[in-house]
Amino acid sequence: MANINCPKCNKAISQNISHCPYCGYTIKQKDEKYGNMVAIGLGVVLIIFAVVIFTQNKSETNSKSKINSENPTNVQEKVEKKWYEGGTLHKATMSEWKDASDENKIATCSDFVAKIRLDSGVAYDENEILTESYSLKRCIDATQNEKNMSSWKVAEVAAVCLVELGYK
């Protein structure tokens, strides 16, 4: 994948993206038709994330009501939390991402990666998801200190990063 330098921040970026993942600058596409395809693709990815978040929130609400009907201390003691559980940053802003724990970031990234793999029909195991989640986290982390991106949603930055990492 060929890289270009962002006209605003001068960082190396893929020539196939419409916004710089570091500063948010809108990159003018040479081929307008391709630019529209990228925009549509990102829109589809964001819709997929919204569906994932909605269904996840629904299932969490249902499971919490079941847990609360039992003795909560006994149930919580019996459940061992996995590395990919407990991600809560799906709807967060980048400023919230910056203050979050690494565990929360990885769990959130694993949700994004697993959903993309599931939707594309690609088989995976926990080790692959963990490796890809760390790559996604590094990409999102690279943008967290950019001032003009603090109000961006994590899902938006994740969508750009996933495209940058080669997910379609």
N, C-alpha and C positions, 0 to 999 in steps of 0.2 A: 504494500500500500504506500503510495507516494505521499510525502509530507510537504507542507508549505509552512511559511511563517505567518502567524496572525498579524495583520496590518496594525493592530492596536497595541498588543502586548509583546509581539515579536517572538512568542513561544512556538515551537514546532507543533503543528497539528496536522491531522489528516486532511487531504484536499477534498474529501468526500463528505465533510460535515457542513452544516449550515450556520452553526454558532460555535465560537471558540469555547471549549470546556473550561478554560482558565479565566477569561475575562467576560465572556458572554457576547462578544462582538459578533454582529451578523456578517457572515462571510458571503460575498457575492459569488454566486455560482456561474461558471462559464456557460453551462448548458442549463437554461431555465427549466427545461423539462425534467432534467435530473434533479434539480433543486426542489421541484414540486414533488417528485417521487420520495426524496429524503424527508420532506415535511410530512407527507402522508404516512410514511413508514414510522416516523417518530410519533405521530398522532395515534397510530394503531398500537404502538408499544405502550403509550400512556394510557390508552383505553384498557389494554390488557392488565396493566398495573392497577388501575382503578377497580377492575373486576376482581382481581386477586385480593385487594385490600378489603373490598366490600364483603366478599365471601369469607375472608379470614375473620373479619370483625363479627360477622353473623355466627360463625362456628365458635369463636371465643365466647360470645355472649351466651350461647346455648350451653357450652361446657362449664362456664362459670356458674350458671344457675344450677346445674346438676351438682357441682362441687359444693356450693353453698347450702344445698339441701341436706348434705351429709355433715359429718363432723369435720369442719375445715382443717383443724390442726392435724388430724390423722391422715386425711387425704393428701395434704401438702407434704407431709413427712414421707409418704409412700412414693410420690412422684419424683423421679430424678430428672433434672433439667438437662437437656441435650444442648450441644453447642449451637445448633441451628434454631433453637426455640427462644422466644421472648423478644424478637425484633419488633420495635415499636416506632421506627422512624419512617415508615412508608409515606406518611402525610406531613412529615416534619419539614421545616425550612433548613437551609444550609447553616444558619447560625445555630439552630438546635442540634444539627448533626455535629458541629464542631465541639459542643459541650458533652456529647453523649459518650458512653463507655465503648471501648473496642468490642466488647461482647455483644452489645446491642447493635453496633454497626455491622458486625459479621452476620449476626442472625438476620438482620434486615436484608443484607446483600444476598444471603442464601435463599431468601424468599423470592427475590427478583430473578436470580439465576435459575432456580428450580422451576419457576413458572415459565420462563422462556424455553427451557429444555423440554418441559412437559408439553407446551403448546406446539413445539416443532417436532415432537415425537422422537427425540433423541434420548436413548437410554443413559442412565447415569448412576453413580454410586455416591455415597457420602464423601469419599475422598476427593472425587472430581468436583463436587459442589463446593467443598471447602476451599480447594485450590482456586477455583474460579471466583468464589466469594471474596477471597483476599485480593485478587486482581481488581475486582470491581471496587472494593473498599479503597485501594490505593488510588484508583482513578478519581473517585469521588473526593477523597482526602486532598488530592492535588488542587482542587478548586475551593476548598473550604476557607482559605484566607483571602480570597478575592473579595474586595469590599462590595462591588456592584452585584455580587451573586448571593449575598447573605439572605435575601428574600426569596431566592429560587427554592422550589420544592426539591427535596431529595429525589423523588421519583423522576423529575425532569432531568436532573443531572445524571441519574442512573441510566436513563434512556439514552442520553448522548454517549455516556461511557460504554454502554453495552454495544452500541453501534460501532464505536471506536475499537472495541475489543473483538469485533468481527461477528457479533450475533446479528441475525437477520430476522 
